[in-house]
Amino acid sequence: MKDFLIQRISEIDWSYSQGQLLSIAGLLFWLWLIWPFDEFKALVKDKQKQTQVLIAAIALNSLWLINASLVQGIHVHFLGLVVLMLMYGWRMATVIAILPVLFFSTFIFKQPFEFGIYGLLAIALPLFLCFAVYSQVFKYLPHHFLVYIFCGAFINAFLSIVFHILSWSSWLWLTTDYDWAFLSDNYLLLIPLLGFPEALLNGMAVTLLVVYRPQWLYDYSDRTYFNR
């Protein structure tokens, strides 16, 4: 086991570029802009909540480890971000997901300094866009249990994969030797294959939370979605 860990650590590329440092600075700036001060104050005072957040981070990290590496730079894994967003709000979900991003960049990419750009394109952008979709669903569609599950969780989870793959493909196209035709044939075509399982995974998880642990959801209320 010791030799295995030493070998894994020795494979990590600790070199960095100016662009990677800028992307880390960009991620840190984004976290500063959205930092959930009130949620963190409540978290510090609630040990049970701290345990719940730690379990959520470990669960998300485990989900990301179910990863299929196609070629250099192209990795395929579920995100699980929509469940995290509906449990903690999009700002806190972004902070919680930093740990899986750092772990993924270090031990899967084997390039720790990639965590800045991957954090921006794998969690920050998808979570912000999913929150925008969720807020419009809440504003314009009926406040019904099925709408919450289908639009807020199922469809939004599908969109999270679309947002992530499109943004990461664009980054690879701009910064690597991969042309758009190659990315389309080897990465973009995976959107339907990943999108529907991602939607089902998040939709089922949120459904179970609504039924058994509605108090774990950030802004869910039976009064809002059932008493119509």
C-alpha positions as CSV (number, residue, x, y, z in Angstrom):
1,M,0.0,0.0,0.0
2,K,2.8,2.4,0.9
3,D,4.6,1.7,-2.4
4,F,1.3,2.2,-4.3
5,L,0.8,5.6,-2.7
6,I,4.4,6.6,-3.3
7,Q,4.1,5.7,-7.0
8,R,0.8,7.6,-7.3
9,I,2.3,10.7,-5.7
10,S,5.4,10.4,-7.9
11,E,3.2,10.5,-11.0
12,I,1.8,14.0,-10.1
13,D,3.1,16.9,-12.2
14,W,3.7,19.8,-9.9
15,S,4.8,22.2,-12.6
16,Y,2.6,25.1,-13.4
17,S,2.2,27.8,-16.0
18,Q,1.1,31.5,-15.8
19,G,-2.2,30.6,-17.3
20,Q,-2.9,28.0,-14.5
21,L,-2.0,30.6,-11.9
22,L,-4.4,33.1,-13.5
23,S,-7.2,30.5,-13.5
24,I,-6.6,29.8,-9.8
25,A,-6.8,33.5,-9.1
26,G,-10.0,33.7,-11.2
27,L,-11.5,30.8,-9.1
28,L,-10.5,32.5,-5.9
29,F,-12.0,35.8,-7.0
30,W,-15.2,34.0,-7.9
31,L,-15.4,32.4,-4.5
32,W,-14.8,35.8,-2.9
33,L,-17.6,37.3,-4.9
34,I,-20.2,34.6,-4.0
35,W,-18.9,33.6,-0.5
36,P,-21.9,32.5,1.6
37,F,-21.2,34.4,4.8
38,D,-24.6,33.7,6.5
39,E,-24.5,30.0,5.7
40,F,-21.0,29.7,7.0
41,K,-21.9,31.4,10.3
42,A,-24.7,28.9,10.7
43,L,-22.5,26.0,9.8
44,V,-19.8,26.9,12.4
45,K,-22.5,26.7,15.1
46,D,-24.1,23.5,14.0
47,K,-21.9,20.3,14.4
48,Q,-24.6,18.1,12.9
49,K,-24.6,20.3,9.8
50,Q,-20.8,20.1,9.6
51,T,-20.9,16.3,9.6
52,Q,-23.6,16.4,6.9
53,V,-21.5,18.8,4.7
54,L,-18.4,16.6,5.1
55,I,-20.4,13.5,4.1
56,A,-21.8,15.3,1.1
57,A,-18.3,16.4,0.0
58,I,-17.0,12.8,0.4
59,A,-20.0,11.4,-1.5
60,L,-19.4,13.9,-4.3
61,N,-15.7,13.1,-4.4
62,S,-16.5,9.3,-4.6
63,L,-18.9,10.0,-7.5
64,W,-16.3,11.9,-9.4
65,L,-13.8,9.0,-9.0
66,I,-16.1,6.9,-11.2
67,N,-14.3,8.4,-14.1
68,A,-13.5,7.2,-17.6
69,S,-10.4,8.8,-19.1
70,L,-10.7,8.8,-22.9
71,V,-7.6,10.7,-23.9
72,Q,-5.4,13.3,-22.3
73,G,-7.6,16.1,-21.0
74,I,-10.9,14.4,-21.6
75,H,-12.5,12.8,-18.6
76,V,-16.0,11.5,-18.2
77,H,-17.8,11.4,-14.9
78,F,-21.1,12.3,-13.3
79,L,-21.3,15.7,-11.6
80,G,-24.0,15.4,-8.9
81,L,-24.1,19.2,-8.6
82,V,-27.8,19.8,-8.8
83,V,-28.5,17.6,-5.6
84,L,-25.8,19.7,-3.9
85,M,-27.3,22.9,-5.1
86,L,-30.8,22.0,-3.9
87,M,-29.5,20.9,-0.5
88,Y,-27.2,23.8,0.3
89,G,-27.9,26.6,-2.2
90,W,-25.7,27.3,-5.2
91,R,-23.1,29.4,-3.4
92,M,-22.5,26.9,-0.6
93,A,-22.5,24.1,-3.1
94,T,-19.7,25.8,-5.1
95,V,-17.6,26.0,-1.9
96,I,-18.3,22.3,-0.9
97,A,-17.4,21.1,-4.4
98,I,-13.9,22.7,-4.2
99,L,-12.6,19.6,-2.3
100,P,-13.6,17.1,-5.1
101,V,-12.1,19.4,-7.7
102,L,-8.8,19.6,-5.9
103,F,-8.7,15.9,-5.4
104,F,-9.7,15.2,-9.0
105,S,-7.1,17.6,-10.4
106,T,-4.3,16.1,-8.2
107,F,-5.0,12.4,-8.5
108,I,-6.9,12.0,-11.8
109,F,-5.5,14.8,-13.9
110,K,-2.2,14.5,-12.0
111,Q,-1.9,18.3,-12.5
112,P,-2.8,20.0,-9.2
113,F,-2.6,23.5,-10.7
114,E,-5.4,22.6,-13.2
115,F,-7.8,22.8,-10.3
116,G,-8.4,26.5,-11.0
117,I,-9.8,26.2,-14.6
118,Y,-11.5,22.8,-13.8
119,G,-13.1,24.4,-10.8
120,L,-14.4,27.3,-12.9
121,L,-15.7,25.0,-15.7
122,A,-16.8,22.0,-13.8
123,I,-18.5,23.6,-10.8
124,A,-18.6,27.4,-10.8
125,L,-20.2,27.9,-14.2
126,P,-22.5,24.9,-14.2
127,L,-23.8,25.7,-10.7
128,F,-24.4,29.4,-11.5
129,L,-26.3,28.5,-14.8
130,C,-28.3,25.7,-13.0
131,F,-29.3,28.2,-10.3
132,A,-30.4,30.7,-13.1
133,V,-32.5,27.9,-14.6
134,Y,-33.9,26.9,-11.2
135,S,-34.8,30.5,-10.3
136,Q,-36.7,31.0,-13.6
137,V,-38.5,27.7,-13.1
138,F,-39.6,28.9,-9.6
139,K,-40.6,32.3,-11.0
140,Y,-42.6,31.3,-14.0
141,L,-43.9,27.7,-13.5
142,P,-46.5,26.4,-11.0
143,H,-45.1,25.6,-7.5
144,H,-45.9,21.9,-7.8
145,F,-44.0,18.9,-6.4
146,L,-43.6,17.4,-9.9
147,V,-42.3,20.6,-11.4
148,Y,-39.8,20.8,-8.6
149,I,-38.6,17.3,-9.3
150,F,-38.7,17.3,-13.1
151,C,-37.6,20.8,-13.9
152,G,-35.6,21.8,-10.8
153,A,-33.7,18.5,-10.5
154,F,-34.1,16.2,-13.6
155,I,-33.8,18.7,-16.4
156,N,-31.4,20.9,-14.5
157,A,-29.1,18.0,-14.0
158,F,-29.1,17.2,-17.7
159,L,-28.2,20.9,-18.4
160,S,-25.4,20.8,-15.9
161,I,-23.6,18.1,-18.0
162,V,-24.3,20.1,-21.2
163,F,-22.8,23.3,-19.6
164,H,-19.8,21.4,-18.3
165,I,-18.9,19.5,-21.5
166,L,-19.5,22.5,-23.8
167,S,-17.3,24.8,-21.7
168,W,-14.6,22.2,-21.2
169,S,-14.6,21.3,-24.9
170,S,-14.2,25.0,-25.7
171,W,-11.3,25.2,-23.3
172,L,-9.6,22.2,-24.8
173,W,-10.2,23.5,-28.3
174,L,-8.5,26.9,-27.4
175,T,-5.6,25.5,-25.4
176,T,-4.7,22.1,-26.9
177,D,-4.0,20.6,-30.3
178,Y,-7.5,19.0,-30.4
179,D,-9.6,20.4,-33.3
180,W,-13.4,20.8,-32.9
181,A,-14.1,17.8,-35.1
182,F,-12.1,15.6,-32.9
183,L,-13.8,16.9,-29.8
184,S,-17.2,16.5,-31.4
185,D,-16.6,12.9,-32.3
186,N,-14.9,11.9,-29.0
187,Y,-16.5,14.1,-26.3
188,L,-19.6,16.1,-27.3
189,L,-21.4,13.0,-28.6
190,L,-21.3,11.7,-25.0
191,I,-23.7,14.4,-23.9
192,P,-26.8,12.3,-24.3
193,L,-25.1,9.2,-22.9
194,L,-24.1,11.1,-19.8
195,G,-27.0,13.5,-19.6
196,F,-29.8,11.1,-19.0
197,P,-28.1,9.0,-16.3
198,E,-27.0,12.3,-14.6
199,A,-30.6,13.5,-14.8
200,L,-32.0,10.2,-13.4
201,L,-29.4,10.1,-10.6
202,N,-30.1,13.6,-9.4
203,G,-33.9,13.3,-9.9
204,M,-34.0,10.1,-7.9
205,A,-31.8,11.5,-5.1
206,V,-33.9,14.7,-4.8
207,T,-37.2,12.7,-4.9
208,L,-35.9,10.6,-2.0
209,L,-34.9,13.7,-0.1
210,V,-38.3,15.3,-0.6
211,V,-40.0,12.1,0.7
212,Y,-37.7,11.2,3.6
213,R,-35.6,14.2,4.4
214,P,-37.3,17.4,3.1
215,Q,-35.5,19.4,5.9
216,W,-32.2,18.7,4.2
217,L,-33.3,20.7,1.1
218,Y,-32.3,24.4,1.0
219,D,-35.5,26.1,0.2
220,Y,-38.0,23.3,-0.2
221,S,-41.3,23.5,1.8
222,D,-44.3,21.2,1.7
223,R,-46.5,24.3,2.2
224,T,-45.1,25.7,-1.0
225,Y,-45.3,22.6,-3.2
226,F,-48.2,20.6,-1.8
227,N,-50.7,23.0,-0.3
228,R,-52.2,24.4,-3.5
